[in-house]
Amino acid sequence: MTTKKNTKKRTTKSKKSSGRFKIYAVLALFGLLIAGLIYISLKNTPKKEQTSEPKTQKTEQIHILNTKDVIKKEQKNVRQSVKFDKDENLSKIFLDPKSLDETHSLSQKSKPKNNSTKQIIKKEQNTTIIKEIKAEANTSKIKDKIIKKTELDVVFNDTIQIQKEQNLTKKQEIKEIKKPKDEPVYKKIDKKPEPIKQNFKKGKLAIIIDDIGTFSQANFTRSAGVLFTPSIFPSSKDHPDTPKIAKTFKTYMIHLPMQAQNFHSPEADTLKVGDSYETILKKIQKIKQDFPNVKFINNHTGSKFTSSFDAMDRVFKVFEKENLIFIDSKTAPTTKVHEVAKKYGKKYVSRDVFLDDADNKKMIRVELEKAVKIAQKNGLAIAIGHPRKNTIEVLKNSKDLLQQVELVYLKDIYELYR
């Protein structure tokens, strides 16, 4: 009985010990697996760090290329912002600080709209762009850039000189506007009047006062107390009373506005070089309706019109039809009136002296003395002035000088010319 009990106990112990051994073996294998995985992971970690470096380099290169593209886009946008208007020129584009073009560096002048592009440009200017310039310092690209920069500097300097010259010409044009070239700057008359041979006791002088357009001007001229022929503006919106003014004078003539070369304040209904015969005829017929007693007409300004043979030819056709006589104020040395008059078999009569070319009393007196001498020498002379304060005062205070000639109306002197 005792033996059986012992055998049973031994078998149960051996079963338990073999089960425990299996568990320990599994745990040992599991531990080895974990240790192996840890070892492999530790062994692979430096390799990942090594491979990450070239990837970061690639990303940096891509970032550099992207920033270059951004800069190029910004430069394109800057260049596209420069546009040429009809009245603009290269000098304005180069010299205007608000206008940007290839002569202005992006770092100094350009102002990108986005804050992100500003940050990119600032960072890359200190890093990538500087590195690229140093790396390519000895290449032909940098040399080409330097050459282009020097060429643009030359162009920029040239434009500054051009701008200075343009400013000078603008100043000259402003001076010309203040004192037009057209009237009353003249050359000396080469052709002297040819009076009929008579023994004049005194030379005859006709004084024409142009630009009469108001009653006050007419009365002011009368205050000089000398004999004169008023040349009155045609009736217009600016001079509506001239037909009434003409009735207050014993004799008068019409001061006809004609196109000038350099005059920026033309009168209304000014005759232009391109006007047709019908247009001129219509205007002259209107004048004859307003001024039925008119016989003589002289030109107001008209340096361009009187210098055109064809334009004056049309005027002479109209004047011949309407029985009018043209007196050349001679506002240009290139006048063609004498040639056209010869074609129509008419006498050519023009002024000899312009009294108030310079609105100065001393100079007006000198010109008046010149007119008196011409009248004494040739027998006849014509002087033209304006209703200005200095002109009227000189005439008023020159009675002693004017006593040396006979003052006459233009109509009385015209018949004496050949």
Secondary structure, DSSP 8 states (H G I E B T S, - for coil): -HHHHHHHHHHHHHHHHHHHHHHHHHHHHHHHHHHHHHHHHHHHHHHHHHHHHHHHHHHHHHHHHHHHHHHHHHHHHHHHH----TT--HHHHHH-TT---TTS-HHHH---SSHHHHHHHHHHHHTHHHHHHHHTTTSHHHHHHHHHHHHHHHHHHHHHHHHHHHHHHHHHHHHHHHS-STTT-----SS---B-S---SS-EEEEEEEEE-SHHHHHHHHTT-S--EEEE----SS-TTHHHHHHTSSS-EEEEEE--SS-SS--TT-B-TT--HHHHHHHHHHHHHH-TT--EEEEEE-TTTTT-HHHHHHHHHHHHHHT-EEEB---STT--HHHHHHHTT----B-SEETTSS--HHHHHHHHHHHHHHHHHHSEEEEEE-S-HHHHHHHHT-HHHHTTSEEE-HHHHHTTB-
